[in-house]
Amino acid sequence: MNIINFSGGRTSAYMTKRLIDEGLTDYIVTFQNTGKEMPETLDFINECDKRWNLNIVWLEYRYGNNFEVVTYETASRNGRPFDELIAWKDGFLPNTRMRYCTDQLKIQTSKRWLKSIGLKQWTIYNGIRYDEPRRWSKTKNYLPSFIDLEMPCVKWKTTKEDVMSFWSNNDFDLKLKSEIYGNCDLCFLKGKGKLAIIANEKPELFDWWINNEEKLENKGGAFKKEITYKQLKERSQAQQGLFDDDPSFECFCNID
């Protein structure tokens, strides 16, 4: 069985449409919602689904390493899957060194559902581009041996320019204000410079992250070891440009 991993970004949507147009058969399209994606991402997934008749299976993590099949209408917009995973981890927050969120919210949630429908082996299609060599050289390390991985955009030598050209010729598109809002809204792998921009544009997005850190402070809870999200928000608003040189790191949730 072919499993198209629809992450919610332009590249994964481009990949999905091209795979189907070029004759891929025996496929299922899935999206694993963390509850921390931007609303525009969910809207884009739903629009692709309706326009292209993809029958996307929407999945969410549930407490105890379980899953639930949801829909666009019922999918979490308040971080529920992430909250339940953190609770299952006894309040230990994921961070740059212990990135269990990608594994559990995305990879394992998909695997559990696929096994529940009787599959024992499958091929995953991921939307990583040819001009992202650092990502596609590492991605296979994240998957167990019984899962085959295909990266068609690498085989097609698809670049970001190709993807943007595709969407410029479509009558709908992902409506995120900026690429910095891709993946989970304030993913800790984003550089502090990107998060600082969000602190000034959409400071309300910090609430969930700050609340989790403060709630779990006694357990040493922190998404970034060197700074809390409350400190990051306050310093970013007090002095714009303070974190401009801080780098971001790759996330294998694969939204762009």
N, C-alpha and C positions, 0 to 999 in steps of 0.2 A: 504494500500500500504506500502511496505517495502522500506525504503530509506537508502541505505548504504552510510555513510559519509566517503568518501575516502579523507583522509587528505593529503596524499602524503608521508607518512612515511612507514617504513617496517611493523609496527604492523597493520595499517589499511589495507595495501595490503594483508597481511597474513589473516586477518579477512575476507576480501572480498572473497578471493579465497576459503577459507574453508567453508564459508556460502553457496556459490554457489555449491561447490562440494558435500556438505551434503544435498542439495536439496531445498534450499530457493527458493521460487517462488514469483511472483508478486513484483519484485524489480526494483528499479532504482538506479544507482550509480551516485553520484554527487561529484563535487569538486568545492569549492568556492575559487577562486584565488584572493589574495590580491594585487598582483603585486610586492610584496617584498619577495617572495619565491626565493630560489636559482635556477638557471637554471637546475641544476642536479635533483632537485625535480620535476620540470615540465617534464623533460625527462623521469624520472622514472614512473610518472603517465601515460604518453603516451605509454611507453613500456608495462606496465601492461595492459593497455586498448587494445592495438593491439594484444598482445600475448593471452590474455584471453577472447577477444571479449566482453568486459564489456559495450561498448557503453556509456562511461562516459559523463555526461552532465557537461560541464564547465561553471561556472557562475561567474559573476563579479558584484560588487556593482556599481551603477551609481548615480550621483548627484540627490538629491531630494528624497532619499530613494527609488530608482528604481534599476533595475537590467538589465543585458544584457547577453544573451547566447553567449559564444565565443567558440573557439576551441583551441587546442594545438598551432596551427600556429598563431592565432590572439590574444592569451592571453597576457595580459600586462606583460612586464618584467621591467617596469620603475616606478612602483608604482601608476599607474593611478587610480585604485579603491580606494586606500588609500588617494590619493590626493583629489579626488572628495568628499570623506566622510569628510575629514578635512575642505574642503571649505564649505560643507553643515552645518558643526558645527561652522561656522563663525570663523575659525582659531583656535578653541580651540583644543589643542593636547591631545590625550589620554595619560594616565599615569598609574602608579601602583594603584592609587586610583579611577580613572575613566576610566575603560577599555572598553570603548564603541566600540572599534575596533573589538574585537571578536564577540560581539553581532551583529553589523551591517554588517561587511564584511563576516561573516560566517553564523550565525544562521538566522538572518533576511533575508539575501539575498536568502538563501535556501527556507525559508518559503514563501517569495513573489513569487518565481518561482513556487513552488508547488501549491500555491493557484491559480496562473494564469492558470495552466493546469486543474483546477477544483477539486483538492483535498481539503477536509475539515478536514480530520484526517489521521494521518500516524504514522508509527513507525520508529524511527531513530536508526540505528545501529552504535555505536561509537567504535573505536578501542582503548579502554583503557584496560590495562593488569591487571591481578590478583595481580601482585606485585606492583601496584600503588594505594594502598588503599586510600590515601589522595585525589587522583583525582576522583576515582569512588564514593567516599562517598559524594562528593560535586556536581558532574556534574548535577544531576537531578534538582538542584536548579536553573539552568540556562534556563530551558525550560518551556514554557507555558503548561497549563493543557491538551490542546488538542493534544499534541505530546507525544506519548509513547516512552520511551527510553529503548533500549536493549544494554547490554554490554557483548556480547558473550564471549569475551576473559576472562572476570571475571568468567562466568559460566564454561568455559573450564579450568579454573585455569592456563591460559597461562602466562608464565613468559618471561622476556626478553631473557633468555637462549633458550627457545623454539622457539622464533621468529628468533633469530640469527641462530639456527640450521636449521630451514626451509630454510633460504636464503643461507646458506652455501651449501645446496644440490640443489640449482637452478643454471641455467646457466646465470642468470642476477641478478643485485642487484642495490640498491640505491648507487650512486657513490659520495655522499657527502664525502669530505675529513675528516670530523669529525661531531659528533652529535651536536656540538655547532652551526652548521650552519642550524639546523632544524628550523621549524616555519619561521616567518619573519626573514630575515637575522640578523638584529640587534634589535630584539624585546626588549623593555624596561624591560621586566620581566626577561631577562637573567641577571645574576650577572655581576658586573663590571669585575670580573676576566675573564669570558668567552669573554666579549666584548673586553677586553684588548688583548686577544690572536688574535682576528679578526683584531684589529687595527694594529697589527704587520704582520699578514699574508695577509690580504686583506683590506688595509686602504681605498681603493676607495669605499667600501661599506658604509662608513660613510657619503659620500657626500649628499645623499638624506636626511638623518636624520639631519645633520648639517644645510643644506639649509632650511629645514622646521622650525627648531628652530630659526634661524637667521631672517628669513622672518617674523616670528610671534612673535618676541621678545617683541614688544610693547604691545602685548596682554598677556604677561606672558607665552608664549609658551615654554614648556619644557617637554620632555618625562620622564626624571628623575628629581625629584624636587631638589635633592642635588647636581647635577652636569650636565653641558651641554655635549652634545656629542662631541663638539669641544674640551672642556677641557679633557674629558675622553680619546679621541684619542691622544692628545698631551702628557698628563701625562703618558699614557700607553707606548708610544713610547720612552719617556724620561727615564722611570724607569720600566723595566720589573719586574713583580711580585708584583707590588704595590697593586693590587686589588685581589690578589689570594684568600683571605678569604671571599670575598663578595658573599653572597648566591644568587641563582636564585630562581624564584617563578614559580608555575605551570601556564601554559597557556592552555586554553581549545580549542585551535586550533588543538590540538591532533596530531601533527607531531612528530615523533621520529626517 
